[in-house]
Amino acid sequence: MSKLNVGIVGLGFGKEFIRIYQNHPNVDKVAICTRNPRTLQEAGDEFGIEQALRFSSIDDMIACGALDAIHIVTPIAEHAPQSLKCLNAGKHTACTVPMATTVEECKAIVEASQANHRSYMMMETAVYTREYLYVKDLVDSGKLGRVQFVRGSHMQNMGLEGWPEYWLGLPPFHYGTHAIAPLTCILDKDIESVVCHGSGRISPELAAHYGSPFAVETCTMTFRDSVVRGETTRALYETVRQYRESFDIYGDQMAFEWDQIEDEGGCLFEGGESARRIHAPDVVAALPESIQAFTKREQIVDVNHVSFIQGAGHGGSHPHLVHEFVSAILEGRSPAIDAVRSANITCAGICAHDSAMQEGQRIALPDFTLR
């Protein structure tokens, strides 16, 4: 097999990926799926999708024998059941974050990926941003030295209008992967245990949706076979702050801290009192030439969509995600963020929220999330 046929489910944020797949040299046909007939036809016409590859039902898309892989970009509660449907039907599966909202669902996806010999990849944008890739090179080249500490955060005041109702009152770390993934991936160590504390309170009306009272959750974590510890913070409601998805890393030769204010530049500390602002460049060398332009900010498709207004195009990560998913399938290997690593990242957040609800009890991650 030299080329894949890929289906995209969900045409809100999912719309961003259509052109990337269409321009990837190892993708042939691209199919789309959404329940809204008008959206389906408008997107199909806009992107030149043939009628036979426009679906209003994920079940119909899964049943299409021409499709090798499916990329799920739907509401959070649908991620696990839809991923399981795809994997059990023999389709390679990519899914936007989070993998699931329960430990049991994560385990089921890991087992389905393994039993069906199909790739699963959680499409975690935070480990393919230009900033992450810049810092990862500092770590891999040894310039940063021995890593001593890592910190992440995802601060997002979702009182803004425009978010679907299922977000209301969501436990902060049930959508914590952007704040967790960079820490475990930059170290290349699995998260072994978490301790988390909740802070503040959201309104009773919001808390009633999921039974989660906290405005902010802060988690410390241990990593397997590592003396390094991590700390990460997540806020979703009633806590004022400019949107921020960030990670900081401290070594014995260098340190990097994320922008405090958007677009001011990260800060690179080079020893003593030496510090300078840096703006990480687009990283394109590993990408096929035909999709390199999609790393650039001006490639954001929908300036009115909340993911782009607050997420700023996710740091040029989208073509990297597509290329890794497609390449892993065609090369017969596991993607970098495969089912087990996805489960480790996602379950760390689920367990962190459980710890916060139990006044900071330490919780060990289940064995199936450890490599």
Helices and strands as residue ranges (DSSP letters): E 4-9, G 13-17, H 18-23, E 27-33, H 37-47, G 51-53, E 54-55, H 58-62, E 69-72, H 76-88, E 92-95, H 103-116, E 120-122, G 125-127, H 130-140, E 147-155, G 165-167, G 172-175, H 177-187, E 191-199, H 204-210, E 216-223, E 229-235, E 244-251, E 255-257, E 266-271, E 274-278, G 289-295, G 297-299, H 306-311, G 312-316, H 318-331, H 339-357, E 363-364, G 367-369
